[in-house]
Amino acid sequence: MAGKLHVKDIPLGGKRVLTRVDFNVPLGDDGSVADDTRIERALPTIRNIVERGGRAVLMSHLGRPKGRVVDDYRMKPVAERLERLIDMAVTVAPDCVGDRTEAVVAGMQDSDIVLLENLRFHAGETENASDFARRLARLGDVYVDDAFGTAHRAHASTVGAAELFDRRAMGFLIERELEHLSLATESPKRPYAALLGGAKVSDKLGVIDNLLAHVDVFLIGGGMAFTFLKARGVGIGDSLVEEDLIETASDVLGRVESAGKTLLLPADVVVSSDIDDESSARVVTVAEGVPSGWKGLDIGPETAGMFADEIAKASTIVWNGPMGVFEKPAFAKGTRSVAEAVAARTAQGAVSIVGGGDSAAAVARAGLAGKMTHISTGGGASLRFLEGKPLPGIEVLTDV
């Protein structure tokens, strides 16, 4: 995925620069932007465009309006936050395509910024419809993609429209994502620890397979651990399990062992009879098993210590997926403990790469976001990259 054309290497003066950004940010109860991290990460590319006299035509989706106009997902609050961050006027177009929007873009002056209305108000976006892609492409002279969070989606704004341009460049955010994620897959510093959690084994099997040649130790927590534990014959009570993947999980355990690598599963877990009743939470050892009617919702203190010991030895750490239901205090201790361990090891010189999504949210909640080497803006995209699979939004960019 290296060797792609970069926005800094193409002339932009007087040109309409159709730029895919990822402004799919959380909104608060009052409708304002609750977390502007993704907007901030796009600023270097936007500034580069306007400082060189380009006319920045920004496009993004927000939420899941499913092909219809939903007022709660309009881009106005995003534009207001962008204006404050970049200290420039930002015009919101009436739509992302159509005559009125084309008129707004045609009226732009050099260094102006226009933010198109929500792409996903049109079903053609997620369907990568050719007509919708052509209508988007009419709004630009050159194409730039800086939305790593959508790079794994072959949508109209990331692939269909891009294909209609002679020059298709990446921005600074995508450059940074690829540089850091490549540290995990191309000659990483050893020892190398992969910390994997989250709900589903199915989301991480490809990652384990692709990283098997590089990783020295896999640390498995979260809901996905219970499918592996059941594959080992452990009683898991009513914990989350993917029954159809138990045999596959057993095969993975065998492959890891055959490769001479280590895969550690929880030795103890925090369980509850009701996820909404935190007062019932208690720790049980894996040896005794999770009681019937109870669910495992976090790694226990012994496991957290065991994982921290392994993290303390690592020179490269990849983390994707929380260790438990971190949104609830009773089940957040395991995730916080490993976050602290990763931050401490990073301070000692290790490279730490945190996948987006829940992992990034957990690190932010722990107040440790600034202490990691890199936190990806794309959960699904970072997973796909670590699986060794192509990212359509990157593949379409111009080779150099």
N, C-alpha and C positions, 0 to 999 in steps of 0.2 A: 504493500500500500504506500510505499515510499515513492518519491519521484513524481508527485502531482504538481500541477501548476499552482502557484500561490498568488493571492491577490496583490501582494507587494510587487510582483514582477510584471504586472500588466498596466498599460496606461489607462487612466481613469478620467482625466480631465474632460468635462463636458459630457461624459457618458452616463446613461442610466444604468445603475449597477443593481440588477435584480438579485437580492441577497436573502437566502434562506437562513433564518435565525431560529433559535429554540427559545421562544418566550412563553412556553407552556408552564407558567408559574402558578403556585398556589395563591388563592385569593382568600382574604379574611371575610368575616361575617358582614363587614361594611362594604365589601366589594373592592377594597383596595388590595394592592399586591402585598402578600404576607411574607414572601421570601424572594428577594430580587437577585439571588446568586446568578441565575442563568442570564439575566439582563446584564449584570456587571461583566460576566465572562465574555459577552459579545462586544463590549465597548472597544477593545483594541482594533477590531476589524472595522467597525462603524467609523471610528475616528480616522483610521487610515484612509477610508473612502472619501470622507468629506474634506479632510485636510489636503487631499490631492485633487480637489475639485470635482470629484464624482458626485452623482446625484443618487443618494442611497434610497432604493426602493426595497423596504424590508418586508418580508412575509413570514408568517408563523401561524401555527394553530394554537388554540387555548382550550383545554378541556376536551370533552367528547360530545359535541352537539349533534353528531350523527347525521350530517348532511342537511341540517335545517338551521334556521336563524334562531338562536337562543340569546336573549338579551343579557343574561348573566355571564355569557362568554364573549362579550364584545371586547375589543382590544383597547378601548379608551383608557382604562386604569393602567394598562401596560405602557401606553404612550406617555401618560402623565409621569410614571416613574422613570421612564427613559429620559424624558425632558430634564428631570431633576438631576439625574446621574450624569448626563452628557452636557448639560447646561446649554442646550440649543432647542429651538422650536421643533416639534414633531407634529406633522399633520397626519391625521387618521383618514384614510380613504373611505368612501362610502361603502365599498365592497372590495373584494380582492381581484375581481375581473369586471369587465363591462365598460360601456361607453363613459359613464360618469367617472369611473376610476381612471380610465385612460386619459380623460381630460385633466384630471388632477395631476397625473404624472407628466403630461405634456407641458403643464404650466410650471414645472419645477425649474429652479435656477441651480447653478453649480453650488455644491455643498449643502443643498437642501436635504431634508429627511422626510420621507413619507412612509408610514406604516400601513400596510394593507389590512383590511378587515380579516377576521378569522377565516383561514383557509378551509377549515372543516365545516363551515356553513354550507359548503358544496360537497355533495357526495363524490364528485369527480376527483377530489383530492385523494382520498384513500383508495379509490378505484384506479388511480393513475389513468384517468380517461384522457384520450388523445386531444379531444376538443378543448377540455378544460386546461390541459397543459399548454396548448397553443395560445389560449387567451392569456395565460400568465406570461408566456414568453414575449408577448407583444409589449410588455411593460419594461423590457430591459434591452440594453445593447450588449452587455456582458453578464455572465452568471457567476455568482459566488455562493458557495455553501459553507456556512459556519455553524450548522446545527447538528452536532455530533449525536445528540439525543434522538434524532430521527434518521440517522444514517443507515440503520438496519431496515428501514421501510422503503419499499419501491413505490413511492407515492408520486403524484403529479409534480409537486414542488421540489422533490429531491431527485427524481429521475426523468420523468416525462418531459418537463419543461427544460431541464438541463440539456437533454439530448438535442434540443433545437438551437443551441448556441455553438458557435465555433470555438469559443474559449470559455472553459468551465474551471474555475479556480477554487481552492480551499482558502478559508480564513485562518486567523491566528488561533482560534479556539480548537478547531479540528487539528491543526498542526501540533498543538500542545498535547491533545488527547493521544494522537498516534505516537508521538515521541515517548510519552510516559508508559502507555500500554505496551509498547514494543519492548520496554525494559523487562516486562514479565514473560516475553516469549522469544526474545532474541538474546542469547548469551547473558542471562541474569546472573547477578552475584550470588554466590552460594555461601552458606546454606539458604535454601529457598523454602518458605512456608506458605501454603495456600490455606486460608481460613474461609471455609464455605458454610453458609447457613441459609436461612430463609425457609419457606414452606415446602418446596417440592424438590425431590430428587431429580425429576425429569428436567428441571431447569439447569441442573449442574452436571449431568452426566457427560455432556460434550466437553465441558471445561476440564473435568478430571482426565478424560481421555487425551485431550490435546496437551495438557500440562504434565502428563505423566513422565515424559522424557526429561523435564526440567526440574520439577518439584521434588524436594527431599521428604517433606512431611505434609500430609493433608490433615487439617483439623476440622472435623465435621460437627456442626451444632445445628440449632434451629429445628424446625419441624422435619426437615429432610433426614435428620439423624435417626428418626424412629423407623424408617424403612430399612436402613442399614442394620439397626439393632434387631429388628424382627428377623432379618435375614440371618442373623447370628443366633436366633432362637431365644432372644430376650423377651420377656413379657412386657408389653408396652401399654396395657390397659386400653383406654379409649383415645390414645394419642393419634395424631395425624399420621396416616400411612398411605402409601400408594401400593395397593395390593398387587397390581399388575406389574410392578417393577421390583418386587422382592427378589425374584430370581436374577434379574439384571443387576441389582445391588450386590448380590452374592458373587456374581461374575466379576464385578468391579473390584471387590475386596480381594479376589483371587489374583486379578491382574496387577493390582498394586503390590501385593506380596511377591508375585513372580518377578516384578521389576526391581525388587530389593528396596522398595520405598516403604514409608510408614504412613498408615492411616489411623488416626486416633478418633475414637467415638467417645461420647460422654460416659463418665464413670458414675455420675450422679445427676439427677435432674430435679428441677422444681416442678411440683405437680399441684393441681387443683381439681376439685370436683366440678368447678364452674369458673370459666374464664372471667366472668363478671363479678365473681366473689373472691376478691383478693385476700380476704381474711382467712380463707381455707388453704392458702398456699403452704406447702411444706416440702422438705427435701427428702428424696428417697434415693437409695443407691440402685444402680443398674442391676447389681447382683440380686437384690430382692425383687426388682421389677416394679413396674407401675401398677397399682391396684386397679382392679376392674371398676369402671365408672369414673376413673380419674384420667386426666390428660397431662402429659408433659408439656410445659410451657416456657421453660428456660433451662439452660445448663446450670448445674449446681456449683457450689463453691470449690469442691475438689476438682471438678473439671475445669473451672475457670483458672485455678492455679496451675493445673497441668498444661493447659493451653498457653498460659502466660510464660511458663518455663520454656516451651518450645519457641515462642515468639522472641524471647530474650536471646536466643541463639542465632536467629535468622538475620541474613544480610539483605534478602528480598522478601517482602511480604505482600501477598495479594489477598484482599479481603472482599468477599461478595456475599452478602446476606447476613442479617442479624442472628444472634444466638437464641433469641426467644421473642416473645410478644413484648418488645421493648416499649411500646406505647403505654403500657401499664406498669407502674412502679414496682409491683410485686414480682414482675417477670422481666425486669430490665437490668438486673444486677450483672448477669452474665455478659450481656452485650457491652455494658459500660466497662466491666473489668477487662475484657479483651481490647476495647478501644484504648484504655489507659496503657495497656501493655504495648500496643502497637505504637502509640505516641511516644512512649518512653524509649522504645528501641529505635524509632526514627530519629530522636534527639541524639542517639549515639552513633548515627551515621547510616542506618539501614534505609533502603528504599521501600516506601510503603505506598501501595496503590489501592485505593478504595473504589469499588464499583459504585455506580450511581444508585438511584432509587432509595430503598429502605436503608441500605448500608450508609449512604451519605446522610440521610435523615438522622440515623442513630448517632453518628459521629457528631453531627451538628448539635443534637440534643444534649450530648455529653460535654459540649463546649470545647471540643478537641479538633475541630475542622482545620484550624490553622497549624496544627502540629503533625499533619500527614504530608507526605511528599506530593501526592496528587489525589484529588477526589474527582472522579469522573462525573460529567454532567449527564451521562447516558447509561441508565441501568441495562436496558435491553441491548443497546449497541455495544457496551463494554463486555457483556456476557458473550455476545456473538463473536466479538474480536478474540476473546480468550479461548473460544471454541475453535478458532482457526477458520471460521467461515467468512466469506466475503461480505462486505457491507455495500449494498447497492449505491448508497449515496456517496461513497468514496470511489467505488469502481468507475462511476460515470465521469469523474473529473478528468481533465486533460492530462495525459502523460507528458513528462518532460525528460 
